[in-house]
Amino acid sequence: MFVDVVVVGAGPGGLACAQTVVRQALGRRVLLLEAGRGLRNRPCPVDRGLRCTGCAGICNVISGFGGCMHYGDGVKLSLLPSGRRLIDHFGEERAGELCERAFQFLTAPLAERPVLHGTSLGAPVIKAFAGNGLAIREYPVAVLGETQVRDMLTALHGFRDDALAVWEKSELVAASLNGDRLTVTAATPGGPVTVETAHLVLATGRHGVTSTQNLLTGFRVETIAPDMSLGVRFETRAEVLAAIGVEHPDLKITQLEQVDRKTKTFCFCGGPNGGRIKFTNYQRSFGREVITLDGHETTERGPGARPLAANFGLLCQLARPGTSTEVRAEILSDYWRLSGGRPVAQSLRAFMARTAEPRSWPELAAAVTFEPSVKDLSTARLDNLFTGGEHASLIESFRRVMGSILDHAGAGMSVEDLADDVLVIGPEVEFLWDRVPVDEDCKLSGLPIFVVGDAAGIAQGVVQAAMMGVAAGDAIANGKPA
C-alpha cells in the first residue's frame, strides 16, 4: 500500500497539515493515524470526580481526535506573539501569515469569527501589575466555549475527501528509509499494517513524547536539550480570578524585577466561569506511570452547592546541574517517591511555609470555600519537589501575580487572606522532551520527515501547532525538494 503522506496524530498540527495537503495538492493521498479514540469517545473519569485509571493505556485528555482540544471543554486560541519562538523560527512576516491561516483553519466552522481579547488593557490593570514589578504580555486571545469547541471538532472530523483516510486507534510503531521513500508500520485494531510513503509527518504531541524520540534516534537525529520547567497550579474561587480573566483570558507575565529563578504564568483558566484542572497520564513513557496536570477553560459549567473553581499554573525554569536526561530522571524519581507519580495537593499556607499539610485530602477539600475541580488527589509535601531557590522564586512570583490580581479586582484582600482558600496542586511540567532540529518548513534535514506541534519542542499552543502543520503541509503540497 502506498500513500503520498502519512500524518501521525489528529491534533491541531496533524489536522492542519493533512487538510492543507489535500486541499492544495489534488490527487495526493494522505493517511492520518490517531492512536486515541474518536472525538465523542474521550470521557475522562477525573472530570466526573473519579480516579484516573489510565483509560486502558490511552489517556483521553492528550490522545484522540482533536488532541489537546477536548470535546466537552472550552479552549483558548492565543495568537502571536504568544508562542514567540515561532517568530524566530519562521521569521516575523511568515509567522504572521501562518498564524492567521491557522486561526482561520480552526475557526472556519464557527458561525462567527470569535472576538479577540487581550490587546487593549486598561490603565488600572497595567498600574496594578506594574506596582508589583510585573507587566502583562499583550496578544490577541479567543475563548471558545464548550459548544463552540464541539462545533469546531465536529466539522473537522466531518471533513472527508477521497484522498484522506483517517485511522483511529492506530499507532505508528516503526519506520525505515528505503531510498527516497519510507516504510512505516502501524498497529491497528485489525493488526499491523505496513505502508509505503513519500512523507511522514509526526504530530504526536505529548502522547508520543517517548516513542517519537526513539524513532528520531533510530534515524540518527540529534535533538536539542530542552529548557525544562517545573511548577504547580493554584486553584481558588472563580470570582477571585474573574476580573483579570475578562481583561486578558490567557494571562502571561513579564517580570520587570527579577527573582532568583525565571518564572512564568502558564495556562490561565480564570474567566467568570473559571476552569478545571485535568490530569495528563503519560502511562509508562518515562518508565513508570506518571500523571501531570493540564488546565482547560470552561464557559458553560453551572455552579453546584459551592462556588466554581478557577486556576492558573506557575512554572519555574530549572537550572539544576546535570544533563536534561539526568534532571528529568531526578524530577520523576522525586515525584514517584512522593506519591507514586500521582498529583498531590497542599494548602497555600503549608506550601509557602514548606510544612506538612496537616489534613487529609477530604478534609482539605472540605475546608476551602469553592468546589475543587478534581477529587483524585492526596495531600503530601508538594513543596519538596523544588529546591530552595526554585520554591522561593515560585512563592515570590505568586505573591506578585496574585497581589496584582487582587489589587486590580479591588477585592480588599491580601495574599495572606487567601492562604487557607487556595489549593496548590502539582506538579505541572513543561518541555520534558527535547527540541527537534527542524527547518523553516518543519522538516528534518536530509529526511522526508516533518515534526510539528508539541512534538517539535519549539512552542506550545493550539494555534501554534496548527501553524506548524500548515507550514509542513505547504512544503509537501508544493513539492519542495528534500
N, C-alpha and C positions, 0 to 999 in steps of 0.2 A: 504494500500500500504506500502510495506517495501523496504527500500534501506539500504545498509550497511553504507553509508556515505552521509551526506548532507553537502555540502560546500556552504557557503553564501558569494557571492562576486566573480566576474570573473575578478579581477585584477591580478597582477603578483603572489601574495601569493596564492589566491584561485586556479588559473590555475595550478600553480606548484604542489600544493597539490593534486588536482584532477587527474592530469596526472600521478603523482608518484604512487598513489594508483592503478589506472587502469593498469599501466604497470608492477607493481611488484606483485600485488595480483590478479591473474586470477580468474574471477568469482565474484569478489566483485563489487557490483553495486553502482555507485556514481551519485548523483543528484546535479547539480550545479545551484544555484539560482542567478540570477543577476537582481537587481532592475531597472537598467538602460536599455538603448536601445542597439541595435546591433552596431557593430564596425563602420559601414559606416553611421549610422544614428545618429551621435552625433555632429551636427553642433553647433557652439557657435556664437550667434549674435555679441558678443563683438569682436570676431576675424574679423568680417566684418565691424567694425566701428559703430555697432548699440548698442542699450541699452540692458542691461541684464534684461531679462524678467522672469528668473527662469525656463524657459523651462517646464512649466506645472508641477512644483513640483519636477522635477528630473534634477539636474544640469548636463549637458552633459560633463562638464570638469572633474568632480570627480565621475561620475557614468556611467556605461555602460561597454560593453565588452572591456577589456583591462585596465579598471580602470584608473590609472594615466597616462597610455600610450595612448595618444590621437591620433586617426587616422588622419593624416594630419599634425602632428607636428613631430619634431625630439625629441630625448630623450638622456639623458646621463646615462650610466651604470657605476656606481662607485663601484669598488671592495674594499675589505678590505685593509687597516684598516678604510676606510670610514664606518661609522656605527659601530664604535669600541665597542659600548656597547654589540654587539653580540659576540665579542671575549670573553668578561667577561661571557656572558650568556652560550655560548656553550663550552667554552674552546678553546684555540688557534688552536689546531690541527683539531678539528671537525669543527670549524668555517671556517677554510681554505678549508676544503673538501666541505662543504656546499656552500661556495662562488663559487668555481669552477663549481660545479654541477648546481647552479642557473644560472651562466653566460652561461654555455653550453645549458641549457634548453631554455633560452631566445634567444640565437643567432644561434642555430642549423638550423633554416630555412634560414639563410642568405647564399649567395653563398660563402663568405669567412669569416673567423673569423675576427672580427673588430680589427683594430690597437688600441693599448693601449697607452695612453699618461699620463704624469704627474709624472713619476718616474725618469726622467733624466733631472733635472732642470739645466740650465746653470749657471755658476758663476755670470754673470751680473745680472740675476734676483734675485738670492739669496742675492747679495750685495745690490741691490736696496731696497729690503724689510727689510733686517737687518738694514739698515740705518735709518729706521723708526720704529725700535723696533718690527719687525714682522718676522715670519718665515712661509713659505708655507708648508702645510702638503702634503707630497708626498704619492700618492697611484695611482694605475692604473685606468684610465678612458677611456671608449669607447664612442665616439659620433656617434650616429646613425642618419642619415638624414631622411627626411620625407619619401623618397622612401623605405629605409630600414625598417622603422617602419611599413609602410603599408605591406611590405612583411612579416615581423615578425608576425604582428597581423592577417593577412590573414591565415597564416599557423597555428597559434594557434587556430583560430576559425575553421579552416578546420579539426582539429584533431577530429576524430569521432571514437567511439568504441561502440559496442553493450552494454557495461557495463556503458557507460557515457551518461546521459541525461542532456541537457542544457535548462533551462527555463529562457528566458529573460522577462523583465518587471514583474518579480516575486520577492516578498519581504517577508522575514521571519517576521511574526507578533507575534508568540507565541511559547513557548517551555516549556515542562514539563517533569519531570523524572518519569518513570514508571518501577520500578525495575532496571534492568541494561540497559534499553532502553529509548530513548527519543521520545516523541510525539511532532512533530513540525507542525505548521500551516503556510502555505504560501498564501499570497494574489497574485493571478494570474489573467491574463486578463479574464479567464473564471470563476473566482470566487475563494473562499477559498478552499484550498486542504490540507488535513491532511495526514502526512506521519510518519511512524514509522522508526526509525533509530538507529543504534548502536553507531554512532559517529557523532558529529556536529562540523564543523569547521567554525569559524567566521573569515572571511577575508573581513570585511565590510568597511575598510578604513575610510576616512573622512566622507563619506556619512552616515555611521552608528554611528557617534560619540555619539549620544544620545540614540538611540534605543539599541545599544549593551550594553551601560552602564546600561540601565534599565533592560535588560534581565539578565545581570550578578547579578544585585541587587536582582532580583527575586530568584536567586539560592544562595543568601546569600554569594556571593563572595566579599571579602573586597579588594577593589582596592587601589592603592598607589597614593598619591597626586603627580602631575607632576611638573617638573621644567619648568614652563611656560616662554616663551619668546615672546617679542613684538618688532616689528621693522617696517621698511619701505623698499621700493625698490627705488633704484636710477637708473634713465634711462637717457642715453645720446647717443651721436653719436656712432655707432658701431665701427668706426675707433679708438676711444679712448680706448676701451677695447680689441681690436683685438689682439695686440701683446701678452698680458698676457693670453688671451684665447687660443692662439696657444700653449703657454708654458704649461699651466695647465687648461684644459677645465672646471674643477669643483673647481675653486679656493676656498680653505678654509685656514684660517689663524690661527696661534698660536700667542698669544700676549706674546712677550718677556718682555715687560714692561706693568704692569697692569694699567688699567684705573679704574674709580670708580666702574663700574658695568661690569660683564663679558659680552663681546660682541662677535659676530662671523659673518662671511660672510655666506651666505646661497643661494643655488640655483643660481649659477653664470651662466648667459646666455650671454656670450660675445665673442664668436668666431668671425671670419671675417665676417660672415653673421648676427651676432647679435642674438637677441632673442626677444620673445614677452612676454608681461605681459598678464596673463589671470585672469579671475575672478572665484572664487570658491564660489558658492552660497549655503550656508548651510540651506536655506529655514528657517523653524521655529524651527530648532534643539535647539536653545538657547532661545526660547520664542517668539522672533520677528525675521523677516528676517534679516540676516546678510551676507554680502559678504566680503570675504578677497581676498588676492592675491596669485597667483602662477606664476611661470616663466617656460617657455618652450624654449628649444633650437631650432634654425632653421638653416638650411644649404642651402635651396633652394629658399628662397624668392628673388624676383627681386626688385631692387630699383625703387622708384617712382620719383616724382618731387624733393623730398628731400632725404637726406641720410637715411639709415636704422637706427633703434634704437637698443641698447643693454642695458642690465640691470643686476643688482645684488641686493640681499637682504642683509640687515644688521640687526641683531637681538640683543636685549639686554635681558639678563636673569633677570627676575623680582625677587625682594626681598622685596615686599610690605607686610605690616602687614596683618594678617587675614588668613583664610583657603584658599585653592585653589578655592573652590566654591565662596567665597566672593571676591577674587581677580578677578576671571573670570567675575563675575557679575559687578564689578566696571569698568573693561575694556570695556565690552559690553555696559554698561549704558552710559559711556562717548562717545562711538562711536555712539550710537543711537542719543544722544543729538547733536552731532556734525553734522551728515549728514544723519540721518535715517538709519544708518548701511550700507551705500554705500561708496565705495572708493573715496578718495579726493586727491588733489594734491596741492603742493606749489612749488615755485621755490626754488632752493637750498639756494639762498640768504635769502629769507624770513624764511625758515625753520631754518637756522643757527642762524638768529637774533631773532627768536621767535616773529616775527611780522606778521600781517595780510598780505595775498597775495593781492596786490592792483588791480590785473587784474582778469577778469572773465576767465573761462577755455578756451573758444575760443581765447581770447587774449593771454593767457599764451602759449597755444599750437602753436599759430602762431609766437610767439617770439623766440622759440628755432630753432636751425639750422637743426634739424632732424625731421622725421615724427614720432610722438608718436605712440606707438603700440596699444593703446586703446584710445577711444574717449568718452566713457561713464563715464566722470569724472566731478567734480565741484571743485572749489577752496575753501579751508577752512583752519582753523588753525590746520593742522595735528599735529603740534608740541605740541598742548595742550593735546594730548593723553598720553604724557610722563611726568613723574616727572622731576624736575630739574636735579637730578642726572642721570636719565636714558637718558635724552636729551644730557647732557654734554658728557656722555660716547659714545653715538652714533656719535656725532659730532667729538670728538677726534679720534675715531676709523675710521670714514670716512676720515678724514684728513690724517691719516697714510696710510690707504689702497689705497686711490686714489693718494696720493703723491707717493707711491711706484710704482703704475701702470704707472704714468706719467714719473717718473724717469727711469723706465725700458724701456718705449717706446721711450725715448729721444725726447719727444714731445715739450720740451722747454716751457711748460706751468706749472702754479701752480694751486692749488685747487681754489684759488680766481679767476683765469682766467675763470673757468668753472661755477662760481656762478650763472650766468644767462643762462647757457646752460645745466643744469641738472635739471630734474624734480624729485621731491621727492613725491612718490605715496605710499599710505598706507591705512589701516595698513596691515602688514604681521604678522602672528602669527605662533607659533609652540607649540604643546603639550598643547592645551586647554583641553585635555581629560586625564583621569587618566591612570596610568600604571597598567596592569593586571598581577597578580602573577602567571605566567605560569612557568612550569618546563623546563628541557632541551629538551623536545620534544614538547614544546609549548602547553602543556596540563594543565588544571586546576586540582588541587589535588582532588581526590575522585569523579570526574565528567567525563563523556565521551565527554568532550567539549574541543576543541583546539581553541586558538586565535592567529592569525598570522598577520604579516604586520603592517601597521599603527595602526590598532585597538588595538594591544597589548601595544602600547605606549613605546616600548623599543628603536627602531631605525627606521628612515625613509629612504626611497630609494627603487628603483625598484628591484635591486639585493637583497637588504636586506629583502624585503618582500618575494621574491622567495625563499631565503634561509630558512626562517621560514616555508614556505609552503612545501618545500622538507622535512624538519625535521619532521613536523607533518605527512606528507604522509608516510615517512619511518616507524614511530611508528605504524600507523594504518595498513599498509601493513604487517608488521612483527608481528602483533597481540600482542603488548606489553600489559600487564595487567593494569587495572585501578589502 
